[in-house]
């Protein structure tokens, strides 16, 4: 422990980020260990290994490191893996995913030997992004041989880190070298130690080995480079150990780490390891009973193993793989079997455990293993073919994946494997818009298939029926799945079946059943960190809340939970759904700030599905354009909505199109949209919230073209269907009624302002802003509101027709009185004749034409 170096590290660690950058052998790991002990820092330590050289492998190991703080990350890593291979920006995908899991974490994380991840620049890019996103809560200490890929300069410029600790800080001073010699009882004279210090230039690892092996400075004069110095010193260490120790060193050099039980299996007792560590200084105990070799020493041992010949190396690798397999470290075993070129052992593991390993997020090891199997053997193995197809599907290569699944299904003789392959292929077909019904039906109808194997097939088949517009089949199939669902079935299975049941019932508008099953699915999914299942279940709960409660704040709360799970599941589809649904609600509320924030987030999704945009985003964007008075832009946006929408949504969008087009003076477009909306609403025939809202919008459309009577008829019909719980629609209906009176001239500005304020209080601020922007017609010269009760009665009689004498008889008044009232009516309405007054009254909807 060097006080000078500890002080330097302590100063650097006051910043959120600390970097230690120096070549191999400068004691970065030792300096870190000493500092953490001396400063009493309780840190999570990630010792990167060569096997972690790809982004996916690096991320999976990082999951293991942070498991004590966020167990959900490791549990849901398989969901990230499913989306990893086809992601356009993998470092961002992974960093966003980890940042979401770590967003409430306060900790110190040490990443040592980061250079091993530099083999994949994406791994370094991921870590750099994650550090940027979390450095306010997490203190990072990074140790690496090179700072390539790390934004060191930016971190320093923004005050997030001190200058990096380099080899100049880490190299021994003369005084430290002498103190080290005394501590190791090397017995070297200070002058000799100083000579060694000059020969090694204070290189810690070389100086320590030289002192341990009593090497003289003169012996190092021929080694002119660090590599030669280290090799010479490693040879000295290797030559000094016993033959059994040499064999143990070579055998264990194939492992990144080994523990006491592995050592015991290879003939090494606790005492043996203790003696070996005394003779070989570069075996570090990373955890109680867990050991690893210094990187340079392991490289030396591997080169020595290679010198014994390829056969000897492969035997060592196969023996190591067998040991790992016995310890149930199947990913590690597969990698070593691949290096040993042992396809038979690889196929044995793939057949038995391959798909389970994929579900545990070990696609990296599986890819290495499958590639190591010769093609002629792979073609005969349904497990290998199926796993290769699964990996191709994950990479977004559907055509080769499809061919692989079909070949694997055809060759599979074991029922469990065959049905697993059928289910995986069916899921891929659904994802790519294919038809999986025939594939699944053949197996779901087989009563000889055990319930545990039929359940996932039935659940997927039920959802396939929904997409094929076969609701009765969907309902019957999910009922069968629920009946087969054993009470002791695993939570994972139950969560997925409940979620699929919720989806089926939601599509047929059985919101009570949908909400019940979705709630069950959410509870189980969150308990098991099945965030992708929770996303789909929350989407059902959102739809039920929207349709039943009409509670925008409650809907937004559900969508917030959906978005949280979508980020933890790395589900772009879930994120898009949640953001677009939130956008629609915030547009209704008229919340500009929230809309701007959502637009920023949506900008990161350039591949937003056109249909999704048309169903949610475009109508919301049209509403924003309309409340800003840009009605032509609103029409343009709504005309791009999808033709494949159901009648309820189509009626909603057509009614809005009619209103915007009328406000924009686009008469033909408005009439066409109005006729279409009426036709669709008649066909739909249900008094749902969307349908009632559409009819109210049509009432506003009628008011826009001055047809008050038509608006009142629509309004009266809507009020008959409004449920007392529909407070927002009641507010919208009241606003329509107030506007009717305003157009008639019988309501003042205060009444209208009050109606609009109620809309805002009911979270309908977007509609309030729209109604303020629409150019509703004004009453003529004071209009109908200025007429007395008697004059209104006379005006209605005028519409009914007849001479003055006939009107007098019908109203029990004298002809002279009738003429006086007619003159007063014409004056107040600025009309030249009773005929003009009748036309104006009928056109404005003030009175009914009863002829």
CORKATA-V83438 format. One record per backbone hydrogen bond with DSSP energy under -1.0 kcal/mol. CO is the residue of the C=O (numbers start at 0). NH is the residue of the N-H. Records with the same first field share a line. If there is no record, write none. Layout:
CO = NH / NH
This chain:
1 = 5
2 = 6
3 = 7
4 = 8
5 = 9
6 = 10
7 = 11
8 = 12
10 = 13
11 = 14
15 = 139
17 = 141
18 = 164
19 = 143
22 = 25
24 = 204
26 = 30
27 = 31
28 = 32
29 = 33
30 = 34
31 = 35
32 = 36
33 = 37
34 = 38
35 = 40
40 = 42
43 = 109
45 = 47 / 111
48 = 51
49 = 52
53 = 57
54 = 58
55 = 59
56 = 60
57 = 61
58 = 62
59 = 63
60 = 64
61 = 65
65 = 68 / 69
69 = 72
70 = 74
71 = 75
73 = 76
75 = 79
76 = 80
77 = 81
79 = 82 / 83
83 = 86
88 = 92
89 = 93
90 = 94
91 = 95
92 = 96
93 = 97
94 = 98
95 = 99
96 = 100
97 = 101
101 = 104
106 = 138
107 = 43
108 = 140
109 = 45
110 = 142
111 = 47
112 = 115
113 = 116
114 = 117
116 = 119
119 = 122 / 123
120 = 124
121 = 125
122 = 126
123 = 127
124 = 128
125 = 129
126 = 130
127 = 131
128 = 132
129 = 133
130 = 134
133 = 136 / 137
138 = 108
139 = 17
140 = 110
141 = 19
142 = 113
143 = 21
146 = 149
149 = 151
150 = 154
151 = 155
152 = 156
153 = 157
154 = 159
155 = 158
159 = 16
164 = 20
165 = 169
166 = 170
172 = 176
173 = 177
174 = 178
175 = 179
176 = 180
177 = 181
178 = 182
179 = 183
180 = 185
188 = 192
189 = 193
190 = 194
191 = 195
192 = 196
193 = 197
194 = 198
195 = 199
196 = 201
199 = 202
201 = 171
202 = 206
203 = 207
204 = 208
205 = 209
206 = 210
207 = 211
208 = 212
209 = 214
215 = 218
216 = 219
217 = 220
224 = 228
225 = 229
226 = 230
227 = 231
228 = 232
229 = 233
230 = 234
231 = 235
232 = 236
233 = 237
234 = 238
235 = 239
241 = 245
242 = 246
243 = 247
244 = 248
245 = 249
246 = 250
247 = 251
251 = 254
257 = 290
258 = 262
259 = 263
260 = 264
261 = 265
262 = 267
263 = 266
268 = 272
269 = 273
270 = 274
271 = 275
272 = 276
273 = 277
274 = 278
275 = 279
281 = 293
283 = 285 / 291
286 = 289
288 = 259
289 = 285 / 286
290 = 257
291 = 283
293 = 297
294 = 298
295 = 299
296 = 300
297 = 301
298 = 302
299 = 303
300 = 304
301 = 305
302 = 306
304 = 307
305 = 308
308 = 312
309 = 313
310 = 314
311 = 315
312 = 316
313 = 317
314 = 318
315 = 319
316 = 320
317 = 321
318 = 322
319 = 323
320 = 324
321 = 325
322 = 326
323 = 328
324 = 327
327 = 329
328 = 332
329 = 333
330 = 334
331 = 335
332 = 336
333 = 337
334 = 338
335 = 339
336 = 341
341 = 345
342 = 346
343 = 347
344 = 348
345 = 349
346 = 350
347 = 351
348 = 352
349 = 353
352 = 356
353 = 357
354 = 358
355 = 359
356 = 361
357 = 360
361 = 365
362 = 366
363 = 367
364 = 368
365 = 369
366 = 370
367 = 371
369 = 372
373 = 377
374 = 378
377 = 380
380 = 384
381 = 385
382 = 386
383 = 387
384 = 388
385 = 389
386 = 390
387 = 391
388 = 392
389 = 393
390 = 394
391 = 396
392 = 395
395 = 397
396 = 400
397 = 401
398 = 402
399 = 403
400 = 404
401 = 405
402 = 406
403 = 407
404 = 408
405 = 409
406 = 410
407 = 411
413 = 417
414 = 418
415 = 419
416 = 420
417 = 421
418 = 422
419 = 423
420 = 424
421 = 425
422 = 426
423 = 427
424 = 428
425 = 429
426 = 430
427 = 431
428 = 433
429 = 432
435 = 439
436 = 440
437 = 441
439 = 443
440 = 444
445 = 448
449 = 453
450 = 454
453 = 457
454 = 458
455 = 459
456 = 460
457 = 461
458 = 462
459 = 463
460 = 464
461 = 465
462 = 466
463 = 467
464 = 469
465 = 468
469 = 473
470 = 474
471 = 475
472 = 476
473 = 477
474 = 478
475 = 479
476 = 480
477 = 481
478 = 482
479 = 483
485 = 488
489 = 493
490 = 494
491 = 495
492 = 496
493 = 497
494 = 498
495 = 499
496 = 500
497 = 501
498 = 502
499 = 503
500 = 504
501 = 505
502 = 506
504 = 509
505 = 508
508 = 510
509 = 513
510 = 514
511 = 515
512 = 516
513 = 517
514 = 518
515 = 519
516 = 520
517 = 521
518 = 522
519 = 523
520 = 524
521 = 525
522 = 526
523 = 527
524 = 529
528 = 530
529 = 533
530 = 534
531 = 535
532 = 536
533 = 537
534 = 538
535 = 539
536 = 540
537 = 541
538 = 542
539 = 543
540 = 544
541 = 545
542 = 546
543 = 547
544 = 548 / 549
550 = 554
551 = 555
552 = 556
553 = 557
554 = 558
555 = 559
556 = 560
557 = 561
558 = 562
559 = 563
560 = 564
561 = 565
562 = 566
563 = 567
564 = 568
565 = 570
570 = 574
571 = 575
572 = 576
573 = 577
574 = 578
575 = 579
576 = 580
577 = 581
578 = 582
579 = 583
580 = 584
581 = 585
582 = 586
583 = 587
584 = 588
585 = 589 / 590
587 = 765
589 = 591
590 = 594
591 = 595
592 = 596
593 = 597
594 = 598
595 = 599
596 = 600
597 = 601
598 = 602
600 = 603
601 = 604
604 = 607
608 = 612
609 = 613
610 = 614
611 = 615
612 = 617
615 = 619
616 = 620
617 = 621
618 = 622
619 = 623
620 = 624
621 = 625
622 = 626
624 = 629
625 = 628
628 = 630
629 = 633
630 = 634
631 = 635
632 = 636
633 = 637
634 = 638
636 = 639
637 = 640
645 = 649
646 = 650
647 = 651
648 = 652
649 = 653
650 = 654
651 = 655
652 = 656
653 = 657
654 = 658
655 = 659
656 = 660
657 = 661
658 = 662
659 = 663
660 = 665
661 = 664
664 = 666
665 = 669
666 = 670
667 = 671
668 = 672
669 = 673
670 = 674
671 = 675
672 = 676
673 = 677
674 = 678
675 = 679
676 = 680
677 = 681
678 = 682
679 = 683
680 = 684
685 = 687
687 = 691
688 = 692
689 = 693
690 = 694
691 = 695
692 = 696
693 = 697
694 = 698
695 = 699
696 = 700
697 = 701
698 = 702
699 = 703
700 = 704
701 = 706
702 = 705
705 = 707
706 = 710
707 = 711
708 = 712
709 = 713
710 = 714
711 = 715
712 = 716
713 = 717
714 = 718
715 = 719
717 = 720 / 721
722 = 725
724 = 726
725 = 729
726 = 730
727 = 731
728 = 732
729 = 733
730 = 734
731 = 735
732 = 736
733 = 737
734 = 738
735 = 739
736 = 740
737 = 741
738 = 742
739 = 743
740 = 744 / 745
743 = 784
747 = 751
748 = 752
749 = 753
750 = 754
751 = 755
752 = 756
753 = 757
754 = 758
755 = 759
756 = 760
757 = 761
758 = 763
759 = 762
763 = 767
764 = 768
765 = 769
766 = 770
767 = 771
768 = 772
769 = 773
773 = 775
779 = 782
782 = 785
783 = 786
787 = 791
788 = 792
789 = 793
790 = 794
791 = 795
792 = 796
793 = 797
794 = 798
795 = 799
796 = 800
802 = 806
803 = 807
804 = 808
805 = 809
806 = 810
807 = 812
813 = 817
814 = 818
815 = 819
816 = 820
817 = 821
818 = 822
819 = 823
820 = 824
821 = 825
822 = 826
823 = 827
824 = 828
825 = 830
832 = 836
833 = 837
834 = 838
835 = 839
836 = 840
837 = 841
838 = 842
839 = 843
840 = 845 / 846
